[in-house]
Amino acid sequence: MASEKGSPQGNGQKLSDHVYGSIVDSIIKEEYAEGQRLPSEERLARQHGVSRPIVREALARLREDGLIRSHRGAGSFVRLRPSRAMLDFAPLDSLADIQRCFEFRMAVEAESARLAALNATDEDRQALSAAFALLEQRIRENALGVDADFGFHLAIARATHNRFFADTLASLEATITYGQRLARGLGLRRPTFHLPEVQEEHRRIHDCLQAGDAEGAARAMREHLGNSRRRVFEG
């Protein structure tokens, strides 16, 4: 499969994202082993030609994403080494943005799913079933399926009957599909486990929507996006 490495961010790259990506790269390449202490903030700042607050911001995000752990007075230590396969799918500077996008989606799309369960018409439910069926077809084809994945989430947003949910997803399509491409691309490396797991999460969302279970749909969406976020790093 061809590598997909175009960044969703454009030229607005934050310095902390660059430091974040560089440290992830070093962890993946085992320059910093699991359990190893990272260099001090001061040394990292010198290495990257940035200020210590920039380094602190990058380290805070790495902690949030579960890649490092910090102990007061002792420094930061590598907690988790992501798969080297990640290097085939994403420029490392983009990973911080992808993770923050997942956080944003968990907040927005959980509410989108809740409202869709309450407001969906028969026509909306048919559209949701068609979108889910396309996801099933992509799995049978062993295809990446980003089009179907985004289409399913967009069908949910439309079923809220609040255009701002669909408009928000559409405005973020490049960043969202970039994260989906990364997650699903990594998943195709182990399709017998990853893709059925993801599709079962989609099925739970779909079934709650069809049943009009608003809280169940919101919970299933939060779980799905939280799991997707973890799968990017944890495999």
N, C-alpha and C positions, 0 to 999 in steps of 0.2 A: 504494500500500500504506500502511496506517495506521502511524503512528509508534509504536514500543514504547519508552517512556521511563521505565517504573517501575523504581526502583533495587532491587537484590536485597539491599541491606545493612541496611535499616531505619534506626534512629536511632543506631547505634553508629559513626557516621562519624568516622574519624580526621582530625585536623587536617592531617596530612601528605597524606592523600588529597585534601583540599580544595585544598591548594596545588598538588599534582600536576595535578588537573583544571583549575585556573585557568591553569597554564602551558601545558598542552596546548591549551586554548581559545585562548590568545594565539598559539600556533604555528599552529594551524589557520586562524585569522583573519589570519595574516601580520603580526601586530603584532611578532612576532619572525620574521624571514626565515631561510631555510636558510643556514647559515654565520654567522649573526649571533651576537654574544656576548650572553648573558643578563645582566640586572642582577646585581650582586653579591649574595651571601647576605644581607648586612646590609640592602640596599635591598629585596630580596624579603621579608625578615622584616618590615620596616616596612610595606610595601604590604599584606601579608596579616594584619598584627597578630598575628604568631606569633614564637616564638623561632627563633634560627638553627639549633639542632639539628633543629627541625621542617622547616625549609627543606632542610637537608642530607639528611634522610631522603627527602623528595620528589625531590630531585635525584638521589639514588642510584637510586631506582626508575626515573626517567626514563632514566638511563644504562643500567640493566639492560634496559630495553625498547627500547633503540636509538634513542631520540628525541633525545638530546643526547650530546655527548662533552665531556670535561673535560680540561684541560691544567693541570698544576701551575703555579701562579703566574700563569696567564693567564685562568682562569675557565672557564665552561661555554658551549658553543656549540651552536646548533641543528644537528642532524645530519639530521633527517627531518621532513617536514611531512605528517601524515596527511591523508586525504581529508576535505574539508568535509562529505561525506555522513554522516560519523560523527555529526555534530550532530543528524541526524534520528533516530538510533536509541538513543542512550544519554546519560544525564546524565553529564557529564564527571567528576564526583566518584566515579563508580562504576568508572572504567576501571582504577584501580590494583588494586582488588579482583578484577576480571575477569582481569587479567594474573597475579596471584598464584594465582588458582584454576587457571589453565592450568598453572602450574608444579607445583602440587600434583597435578593430574590426570596429568601426565607421569610422576610417580613412582609413583602408585598404579595407574593404568590400564595402564602397561606391564607391571607384575607381574601384574595381573589378566589381561591377554591371554596372558602366558606360562603361567599356571596353567590358564587355560581351554583352551589348546591341549593341555595334558597330561591334563586331567581331563574334558573334554567327552564326554558320552554321545551316542548316536545321536539321542536326543530333543533334546539341547542343540544339536546341529549342525543339526537341522531348524529349531529356533527361530531360530538365527543366520541361516540362509538366508532364512527368512520376514522377519526384521527387515531384512536387506539388500535384499530384494525391495521392501519398503515404501519404503525410501530411493529406489530406482530409480523407483517409481511417483510419488513426490513431485517428482522431477526432471522427469518427463514432464508433470506437471501444472503445472510452473513455480511450485510452492508453496514456502513457507518451509521446511516439513519439519522443524521443531524436534522435533515429537513422534516422528518416525521416527529422527532423529539420536540423541536421548536413549535411545530404545528399543533401538537397536542396541548402544550402549555398556552399557546395563543387561543385555541378553541375554548379553554377554560376561562381565560380573561374576557373573551367576547361574551361568554354565557353569564357574566356578572350583570350585563346591561348597564355598566358604567364604563363609558368609552375611555376613561383615563387609565384603566388597567390595561386595556389592549394597546392604547397609545404608548404607555410606558414601556411595555414589552417590545413593541415595534421600534421604539427609539433606541433600545438597547440590543437590538437583534445581533449586531456584529459582535459585541462582547459576550452575549449569552451563547450564541452558537459557537463562538471560539472556545468557551469553557466546555460546552457539550462535545465539541470535536475532540478536545483533549481527553475528557473522561471516557468517551466511547471508543476513541482510538486506542487508549491504553487497555480498555476492556476487551477489544478484539484480540489482544494477545492471549487472553484466556477466556474464550467465549462460552465454554460450558459452565462457567461459574458466574462471570460478571453479568452478561446480558440477561440471563434468566432472572437474576437477582433484581436488576434494574427494572425489568418488565413487570415483575411481581409488585414492585413499588408503584409503578404506573397503574397496574390493575387495581390495587387498593384505592388509589385516588379515584379512578374511573367508577368503581363500584359504589363508593360513597356518594359521588356526584349523582349517579343514576338513582340512588336510594333517597336522595334529598337529605343526607346526613351531613349537615353543615360542619359540626365540630369534628366529626371523623374525617371529612375531606381536608380541613385545615391541618389537622394533626398528621394525616398521611402525607400531605405536601411538605410540611416542615421536616418530617423524617426523611423523605426522598431527597430533598435538597441538601439536608445535613449529611446524609450518606454520600451523596454525589461529591460534596466538598471534601469529605474525608477520603473518598476513593482516589481523588486526584493525587494525593500524597501517599496514602497508606496502602493503595492497591487492593 
